[in-house]
């Protein structure tokens, strides 16, 4: 999800350059509700798995057939995997028709959005001399929230008894934490942060502003993690809403929230794209490359290029929260 949020600027740049919607190939059930209605997005073609052998992959057959039916045109390839390149080749889209990320290595400390926009200024060799001039766009993701999603979120908040309450969002889980097998605390789970520290962050936020509602987000499988965190929270005002917040509702909540605290995961990127003040806990990933970007709201990055989050204490997170909230107030 976060990767696709970071792709939205290149979609916007190509849409404005060519004056036509950009068809997007993606994977994941979240892709369609995230991308539908966003600027420049045309048809969304979904792929279940890139790694399964082609002979056993009806979803790959359908994608190749759809690309062939679509016709030959320029392609900007943000995926680095050989499997995806092979699928495009089956559809008649060889290297001469691609601008590929693997041919555009990162510059020093270059963010992935800037790399993609550098690619958007180019044209595949097969179409050289026939393309409009590049169009510059702001190098920051942007998301639109549909009116229907705002109505849905307002009704959901009303049903939860939260209408009119200021909201703080918290994302403790991620795909790595919630794998079916293995303890959350296993050494390979570099995004794990102890439940008691999440609880102290929640207590600190509620102490600073007792009127807010802290919503613990996540998919259905993250309910148990959130419950374990809530058992350690001392102050009232926090709710576990994992499994209740599909992506359109999530975007509407992020648009109206006072702020969000999150591990480095997809919803952090959508929050920043919607100008929700944000604190993000990074472990091994490099924030220079993939930090969430906002148009105007503060984004506080903690960690990055470290082996795990275990050396980070709740006081650091609360201090970053204070900076984000005060920065948001100053920006108004």
C-alpha positions, 0 to 999 in steps of 0.5 A: 500500500505504501509503495503504491501511494508513492507511485501517485506522483508519477501517475499524475505526471504522466497523466498531465503529460499525455492528457490521458488516464494512466492504467496501473498494474498492481497487486493486493486487495487494497489497490483498487479502493486506494487508487480508484478516483485518484487523479490520472488513474485509468484502468486498474489491473490486479495481479495476485502473485508475480512469483508463482510459475506462469503455467499455474497462474490464471491471474497472470494469464488474465493480466497478459491477455488484458495487456495484449487487448489494451494495445502496445504503448509506452510503459513506466516500470516501477517494479524491479522483479524479473517476473514482472518484466517477463509478464510484460514481454509475454504481452509484447512489451519488451525493453524498447517499450519500457522506462524501467526503474532497474535502469535508473539507479538511485542517486545519493539520498534520492527519494523513490518519488524523485526517482520515479519523476525522473523516469516520468521525464523520459520516453521509451526508445520505441516512442522517441520523438513522438511524445509531448514534453515532460510536465513537472508536478510536485514531488509529493503523493496526494490522495483524494477522499470521495464524498461517499467515504466522508459520509460513511466515516461520519456515520461510522463515528456516530455509531461508535459514539465518536461524532465530534470527538477529535481523533488520533490514529495509531498503527502498531501492527504491520504485515511482518508483525502479524505473520501467522507463524512465529512470535511477534518478538522474534528477531526477524520482526524488525518492526516490532515495538513492545506493547507496553511502549505503545500503551505508554504513548497512548497514555501520554497522548490522552494525558495531554488531551483527555478529549481525544479518541485514540483509534487503534487501527489495523486489519482483522488479524491485528485485533489481538495485538491492539487488545494486548496494547489496550490491556496496558493502557491506564487512561480511558479514551482508546478503542480497538477498531481493527477490522472496521476500517476499510481503506476508503474509511481509513482515508476519510479518518486520516483526512480529519484526524488530529494526527497519527503515530505509526510504524513504517507501513502503508497507512503512514504514507496515506496519512502523510498524503492527506496532510495528517500530522504524523510520527513514523517509527522506522527500523531497517528501512532508509527514510531517505528513500521511502519516508512518507511525504506530506504537502504541508503537515509535519512528518516526524521520522524516528529511527531508520537504518537500525536493526530493530525498534527495541532501542526506542523508548516511548518518551522519544515518540511522545516528544516527536508527537509534541513536535508534530502537533505544535508544528501543525498548529503553527502551520495553520 
